[in-house]
């Protein structure tokens, strides 16, 4: 499929894609902001804000955050960065995770209507905006019918606090139930060369219902860049230390796959990260990757991936190296895997 459209930004052309059937047009590549505040090593708020400003200057207008990142401080950071530039941003945030103030590693899901309303008001305040463009349920609360949660989210649309609705990491049946209550514009799920779970039916449901797939971690939490060579190089507080794909023999097996893809990228004259992003972009106009970075130099490398075209032979070669389920290890520890694909 071709790209959905183009936008001029400071003399540059940015490819555009639409979120859902009736949602906003956004840059074909968004910016995930989570790692600016937590999970992937130390913070640098000044460079993070400069990165967001640079993204907007380059036409990357789709910013993604969540109330649980930090917790809360990532929304505040994004809010500071977009102050005075709100009209240049399609702003997405998420709710549902509630972290223990005494131990943020402990978390639960709250999808109750009361929490929907309270979480939205708190996010609006932290972000410093009147309206959230795209509001996601971060994970499904098994104690609350999805119809009740989405019904409360739909009320936020009616009152003008939210423009469009999304879900994250849900299965096809849940997606259908939710869409029956109020149109769902986006499903955010992990999707990359090494995380292809959405291809197991849910992507078909998205396409049937006109729902875009917003692909988080399209670079495999940085692993698909080829820059991560040793487990020992991760900072002590780096979340990836806890993930099975980065541990022991899994790390070595996955690195061999990444290196093989890297050789394809080298032959094409691009970086491994650009090839990995180009692969995600090639999966359809209804797929919008949101790679995260907190540094301008990596942002520019990612943006360049929107100009990479992979022909049928190249896509077949990538598939031969990195077929579905090729990655070793689950993408989350057991405690987090329980929250996905409900």
N, C-alpha and C positions, 0 to 999 in steps of 0.2 A: 504493500500500500504506500502511496505517497504521503507526504506531510500535509497537514490540513490547511496550512496558510503561512503567511509571513508577516513580520512586523519590522519596521525600521526603527532602530534605536541608536542614536548618536552615530549615524552613518553606517551602522551594521545591520545586517538582516538576521532576524531571529525566526526560526521555524516555530510554528504555533500548532497547538492541538486543542480540541474542545473537551471539556470535562462533562461527560454525560450528554444526553440528547439536547438538553436545554440549558446547560450550564455555561460557565464562562470559557472564553478562549484563554489559554495560558501558554507560556513558553513550553516548547516540546521537552525541555529539561527544567525541572524545578530544583530547589535547593532545600535539602534537609538540614535543619538547624540543631538537631538533638546534640550532636557531638561537641557543639560549641560550649556546652555547659556541664557535660557529664559523660561518663562511660568510657571515653577514649583518651585518657590522659589529661594533663593539666589544662586549665582554662586560660584564654587570652582574650578578654572581652573587647579590648581595643581592636585587635586584628579581626575578631569575629564580626564586629560592627562594620569595619572597613570592608570585609568580604561581602556582607549583605549589601552595602552601598554599591560595591563594584558589580554585584550581580544585577542590581536594578539598572545601573548604568549600561550594562551589556544586554539588557532586555530580558533577563531571567526574572520573571515577575511572580513566580509561584513559590511561596515560602511555606514551609511545613514545620510546625512545632507541636507541643502537647503540654497539658498542665502537669503531667508526671515527670517531665524532664527537669531535673534539678533536685527535688521537685520545685516547680513554679518559676524558678529563676530564668529558665529559657524563654518563657513567654515575656517576662520583663525585659530581657535582653532584646528580643525581636521588637518589642514595643518601642524601646528606645531607638532602635535602628531605623524604624519606618516613620518615626515622628517627622511630620512635614512632607512625607512621601506616600501617604496612605493611598492616594489615587493611582499610584504606580504598582500596587501590590494586589495579588489575589492571595488572601491570607487564609491558611488552613490550620486548625488546631484540633486537639482531641481531648476527650474526657473518658473517665471510666475507672482507671486505675486510682486507687487510694493507697498511699504509702504511709507506713507507720512513722510518725515524727521521731520516735526514739530509735528506730532502726529502719531507715529507708529501703533496705534490701527486702524487707517484708512488705507484701502488697496484697491487696484484695481488689475485687471488681465490684463497683456499685453502679448499676444501671437503673436504679429506681427513679421515678419521675421527679421526686423531690431533689435528688442529687443532680439530675439533668439540669434543672433550673438553677440550682445553687452553683454548679460548676461553670455553667455558661456565664453567669453574672461575674464570677471571680475571674474568668479568663478575659472577659471584656475589660475589666478593671486593670488587670496586669498588662494587657496589650495596649491599653489606652485608646481603644476604638469603640465606636458605637455599634458596629456590625461585624460579625465573623463571616467571611465569604463561604467557607466550606467547613462544616462541623462534623467530626467523626466520633462515633462510639469506638473507643480504643480496643476494647475486647468485650465479648458478650458476657453478661451476668446470668449464670444459669439459674439463679433464684428469681429472676424477673422475666416474664414473657417478653420476647423481642418486640412484640406489638405494643406493649406498654411503654418501653423505652423510646421507640421511634415515635409513638404518639406524642410523648412529651417533647421530643425534638421537633416534631412538626409544629407544635405550638410556638416554639421559638421562631420558626419561619414566619408564622402568622403575625407575630408581634414585632417582626423586623429586626430581631437580634441576630438572626442567622439567615443566610441566603440559600445555601444548598446543603444537603445532608450526605454523609458518607458513613461507611462502616469499615472496620479493619479486622482482617484475619477471621473471616466467617466462611462457612460452607454455603453451598448452593441453596439448600432448603431454607436456611436462615435468611439469606439474601432475598429469596422470593417472598417470604413472610413479611419482611421489612418493607420491601418495595410495594407490597399490597396496601400498606398503611399510608405511606408517603413516598413519592419518587426518590430513589437513592441515585445520586449522581456519580459516586465514586466508591470503589472498593480499594482500600489500601492494604496491600499484602507484600510480603517479601517476595521478590522475583528477580532472578539473575541466572547466569549460567549454572550456578551451583545450588539454586533454590527455585525449582520449577513446579512447586506444588500447585499453583493456580491452573496449570495445564490439565490437572486432574478434575475436569468437569466444571469447576467454578468459573473459569474464563468463558466457557460456552454460555453459561447462565448470564454472565455480564453482557455478552454480545447480544443475546436474545432480548434482554431488557433495556439495552442502551446505556449500560453503566461502564464508565471508564475504569481501567485498572491503573492505580497509582502505585508504582513499583518502588518500595523502599529497599534500602541496602542493595542497589543494583550492582555494586562493586564488591559484594560479599564481605561487607564490613572492612573493606580495604584489602582483603586477601587477593582479589582478582587483579589488583594493580601490579602484583609481582614484587612489591617493595618489602613485604613482610617475609623475612627469611628464617627467623628463629623465634620460638615461643619465649625464650628468655629476654628478648628485646622489648616485650610489653612492659609498660610501667606496672608497678605493684597494684594500682587501683584500676587498671584497664579491664573493662568488663569482658573482653575477649578471652581472658585467662580462664573464665568459667564456662566457656562454650566448647562443647565436645569437638567441633570441627577444627579447633585450634590446639588440640591436646594430643600428645603422644604420637602414635602411628598415624592417626587421622591427619595431623598436620603434614607429615611427610608425604602421604598419599595425595592429599589435596594440592600440595605444592608441585608435585610432578604434573598434575593436570594443568595447573596455572602456567607452568613453564612451557608446556607444549602449546598452549594458546598464545603465550608470549612470543613463541617463534613465528607463529602466523602473523602476529602484529608486526614483528620486526620485518618480515618479508614484505608487508604492505606499507611499511614506513610510518607506522603510528605506534602509540604507546599501548601496552596491554589494557589499561583502563579505558582507553578510547575504543578499542575493539569490543570490550565487554559492554560498554554503554551502547555502542552502535548495534550490537546484537539485540539488546532489549528494545531499542527504538525500532528495529526492523520487524518486531513481532506484531506491529499494527498501529494505526493512527490512534487507536483507543487506549494505548499504553503510554503512560507518562512517568518516566523514571525521576526520582528525586534523590540523587546522590548527595551525601552530606560531606561538607568540608568546612574547616574553619580558617582556611588559608587561601588568599587570592590566587596564588600561582596554580594550585590544584583546580580551582574553579575555572580558570581559563583553559586548562587542559580538558576539563570535562565539557565545557561549552564547544570546544573544537570537535568533539565527537558527533555533534549534530550535523556536521558536514561530511561525515564518513558514510560512504555507500558500500554495502556488502552485496556482492552479486551471489547468484545461486550456488556457484561452485564454492565460494568462500563460506557461505552459510552451511553447506554440506560438510566442509572440512571441519568447521567448528563443532558441528553436531557429532561428527565421528570421534573427535577428541573428548568432547564433554557432553555425552548423551544425558538424558533425563536420569536422575538418581545416581549419577556418577560420583558425587561428593561423598566422602566418608564422614560419618558422624551426623547426629541430629543437629538442627540449626539452633536449638535452645537446650539448656539443661532440662531435666524432667519436670521441675517445678514450673517452668514457663511453657513447656510444650502443651501442658494441660489447657492453656488458654487459647490455643490456635485452632482454626477450622471448626468452630462450633456451629 
